[in-house]
Amino acid sequence: MAEALRLYPPAWAMGRLSLNEFELGEYRLPAGTTVLASQYILHRDPRYFPDPLRFDPERHTAEAKAARVRGAYFPFGMGPRQCIGEAFAWMEGVLVLATLAQRWRLRHDERHKVVVEPLFTLRPKGGMPMVVESR
């Protein structure tokens, strides 16, 4: 699930309003600047995730997490404004997947081209048609 959230985080970007003037790299930004951080873009940066478009659950082993730059993976945000629902989302995701996988095999209907739609949350445009087979 962690790798799916890397590629398709629920929120594709988050904004913050600076209270004070600050430096960001070589730029000096005034108080009141809106700063956007995009999980969707950072999670695809090859500096932090080699071959970033490849689905690889091994990126989330304890060793891989320890080696990763802090803040490179943040599907639910981070810091004091991190999503309050993160623990629930992990629990719900695991339970739903485990329950469905016991009885069903799901395959993406390949006739449907997946196009991401970055609204308030990131979602597949037109849904995600699946072929459902009994196990």
N, C-alpha and C positions, 0 to 999 in steps of 0.2 A: 504494500500500500504506500510506503514511503516513496518509492520510485515513481509511482503514478502521480503522487502529489508533487514530486519534483517537476515532472513534465507538465502537469495540469493542476497547478495550485488553485484552491477555491477562489481566492482573490488574486487577480493578476497584477495588481499594484496597490500600493497604499501611500497616502499622502500625510505629510506632517507640516505644520506651520511653525517656523522658527520664532522663538521668543526674543532671541538676541542675534546680533550680527555674528557671522561665523565664517570660517574658511572651509571650502570644499575643494580639495586639490589645489589648483593654482588660482581659484576664484574666491573673492571675498563677497559674501552675500549679506544683504541688510536684514535686520529684524523684520519679520512679517513675510519672509520668503516662503512660498509653498515648495516643498521638496517631495518628489515622488520617487519611491523605490519600487521597482518591478521585480517580483519573484519570478514571473514568467521569463523575463529577459535574463536575469542573473542565473537562474537555474539552467540556462542553455549556454552559459559562458564556458568555452573550452579551457579557460585558465583554471576553473574550479571543478569542472566535470568533463574529463576527456571524452571525445566522441559523444557530445551532449544529447544528440537526438536518439541515441540507442537506449532502449529500455534495459537497465541493468540493476536488478535488486541488490547485487553485491556492493553497490556504492554505499549501502547503509549498514554494513557490518560495524561492529564496535571499533575495529581497527580503522576502517575507512572514515568513520565519523571523527575519531581522534586525530586523524591526519588532515582533515578538512579545515580550511580557514573559517574561523568563527564568523557567523553571519552569512555564509555563502548559501545556506539552506534554511529558508524560513517560510514555509507554506502557510503558516498561521500568524506571521509577523513575529516580532520579538520585543523584548524589553517590557517596560511597565504597561504598554498598550497592546500586548499580545492578545490574540483572540481568547476570550474567556471560555469558548466552547471547544477548544482544542482537545482536551481529554475526552469529552463526550464524543467528538467526531471520530477519534481513533477507536474508541470502544464500539460505537455504532457501526463503523466501517468493517471492523473485524467480525462482529456478530452477523451482520447482514451477508457478507461474503461467505462466511463459514456455513450459514444456514442455506443459502442458495446453492452453493457448490456441492452440498451433500446430495441434492436431488437433480440438479440441472447442470448442463454444460452450455455455456453461452459463447457464441461466436459473433463477431461483428459482421453484419450483412455487407459484404464487399461491394455491393452495387451502390451503396451510400458513401459518398466522399465526405470525410470528416473535415469540417472547417470550424475553427474555434471562433467563438463570438464573445468578445470581451465587453460584457455589460457590467453591472455592479459586481457580479461574480463571473468567472470564466465558465463557459458552457459550450457544448457542441451545437452549432447552428442546425436547427431541424431535428434535434434530439439525437439519439444513438440507436438506430434500428438494430436489433439483435436476432439471431437465429437461436432458438431455444430447443435443446434436445434433452430428453430424459436420460438419466444415468442408469 
